[in-house]
Each structure stands twice: as C-alpha cells, then as structure tokens.
Amino acid sequence: MREKSTVCIDHGEAYGNLGDEAMLLNAFSRLESYIGPCRFVLLCEPDKPLSPLLPDVETIPSPRLAFSTWIQALTRCFSLMRRTPLLKKLERSRIGGLIWRLPFWWASLKVFLWRSGVVSSPGKNLEPFFQAIRECDVFYAVGAAHFNDFNLCGVAYKSWLYSVASRYTKAAVASSQGIGPLQTVWACELLTKAFSGLKLLSFRDHSLSKSIVEAHEPSSVPNKVVFDEAFTLALGPEAAVEEYIRTSGLPENAPFLAIHFRSTDYMRETTPLLPRISGLLDKIINAHSHYLVFFPMSYHTHSRMDEEFGHAIRARMKRRDRMLVAPLSRDVTIVKGAVARARYSLGLSYHLHIFSLSIGHPAVILFTGEYYTCKSEGLVGFYGPPSAAIDLSQVPDSEILNHLAGLEDNYVCACQAVAKVNEELLKENDWTLRELAGIRDSW
C-alpha cells in the first residue's frame, strides 16, 4: 500500500467565503484521488471560520500572522517618520513599497540565520509553520488571487511563502492561480522569483495570468491554464438541495435566476449601488416571468455578510414578491446544487457563476471595480456570448435588459454552447493533479 503523502495546503485568507471553501474542499478530494492517501496540514488563522465539511486535517497558524504584525509595526513607524521635515515629502507610494517588501526581506533573513545555525528558531510566529513544512512532501496552494496591484502586501507574503515551500518540500505546486492586473515592478520581480522554484503552476482565468507570468522572464516551470479548482465540486444530495430551495420560499417547480451582489467589490463600498441594483432587478422581473433567488456566498467580515445585503436589496424593490433571499448555508455543495437548478446566474460572485457554468448554464456577471474586471473577464473569456461580464458603472440598464432578452430567446442554444466549452475545459482541469501524481511516483 502506498505510504501517505503529507500535504501542506494554503488556501488564502478569504475566510467565510463559500467560493474559497469550494476550491479548498475540492482540492482535498482531488489530491487523494490522484496521489493516494494524504495527511493534510492546513495553514489557517485562529478564530477564523473554516468549512464544516473539511476532512480530517491538522491546522497550524499561518505565517501571514507574522507578516501582518510586522506590516502594522512598519506602518506606524513610517507614519511617525514622515512627520519629520526630512522625510515629510517622501512619496507615499515609495513608503508603501518599503512597508510591503521589508517583511519579505526580514522573514527571509530570519530563515537564513536559522538554517545557518546562527539562531535556534526562525521566530515564535514562524516556528509552527517551519516545524510542519519540514515534514511535508507537497505544498499545494489553492486558487490564490493575491498577485495584483491592489494587494501588494499579499504579493510580498505569497511570494515569500511559495519561495520557502519550494525549498522545503519535494513538490511545491500553485494551482488555479488568479494573477493581475500587476504592473508594480518590484512585485513582478518577487512573483517571478517565487514561481521559479515551483514544480507546477496553473492558472484559472482565460489568459491574463499566464500572459503576466510569461511577460516577466518565464522560467522552465511547467504551467497551464486549467480553469477553476471548484469546477468539479460535487453537488449536494438532491433531497437536501430541494429542501434548501424550499426554505427560500420559491414555489415548487418555479423557474428562477440565481443572483448575488455584495456590499464591497474589494476596492470600494458598493452599498451606494443599492437603488441601482434594486431598480434593475425590478425591471428584470417585469420583463420576464422568473423568480430571482439571492444566494449568500460570504458570511464573514472579509467579504461581508451577503445575506444582510440581499435583504437590503429586497427591501427597496417594488416586486419583492418575486425576489427571494435564500438563508445562508454553510454547506457549499448544497448551494452549488441549488444554483444548478437556476436557468442562469446573474450578479457579482465569481463562484456563483462558476457553479452555474459548471452545470452547463450561462452566466451574466454584473461587476464593478478593477479587481472584479479581471476576474469577470477572465471567466467569461472561456465561454463568450451570451455569457457576459458587464460593468455596472459603464453599462445602462437598457443594455443589460437587451442582453438578457437575447439570452432568453436563445436559451437552449446558450446552454449547449456552455456545455461544449465545459467538455474542453474538463480535458485540462486535472492537469495539475495528473502531473503531481507523476512526480509522486518518482519519489
């Protein structure tokens, strides 16, 4: 019998988000199906919510805690320094670059001194991670979206983490990564260094992530576009899915659209859009006979409380009899099963649309902000019309309604087109795992 592989999993820091949980859960099952029995070690932060569906897994404090502590201290330090006449005119962007890069250098120095025997420990906040990573065969990073100009702290931290994991494990893998937009020079340099030590690298968007990596001296690391880690997540039990849909108040067998909006697009507050969103949904209900069912996808401060935002939208609507808010479910397989019953998905959440598309139904993304521009266009790029990524800040309601009318008129053909793309995506979706299995066999 094959000996268990010890796998360290990094799933990002978007706690309380069903989309991130979907990627994480599917990574566990897919890993064991390809490389055999595993002992899993999960990097996480204390007091942050984790999915109740997690398999048997050990948890250790994420080294991100150390980075957060250092960055907070550096921010306070530089704020005081800028009050002096000599540094008062120092550009804020340069200070920010130093704040985010210094923890990378400091952590790297501490590790070097520890490995050289100069110090007995890499530091209290880093020691649990290093004790665990030295026992791991595989480091597997699941679907991170930290490498962009809007999260330079995340660039520094993830670059350091991937670099360290590459040195200590037999195979460091970054799966289904979402990168960009990224133009900050020092961040691109860190990214290139971090990826150079990986055994495998895969991307989840249509082209942007791969093009960014290739533009910055791509290494010989095998890489491929494989789509999203949650694409093949299993649907929940049929009876549980039906019961969940009933709790939303949807009449039996009533056609509906799966919708979602959030009070932040991670760049700015979207609460000011409440009148626009509620008005648009009223127009959609008037134009079509479907119900709208709002599915909460997040339930923590990082991504906000979606259920509350859903009720806030409904309270402003005139046709609220046709707008329903499903209760929050912590079982993401049930939520995916419910979304699969919808005609198509409409709104913000990236993974709501992944769920819809994966079952062969179209998706119409209504987004705002630069962060969601990349995610939305990167997803729709695989499928093309009538699935679409529409910027709410640029496109009027009339154009959105015309698009939905066209989708409704050609719904069967639209579903067939999505299913055809899915057939092609499935051919490569497990590439990372297949390659990892080959590496595992060579140990």
Disulfide bonds with the S-S distance in Angstrom:
none
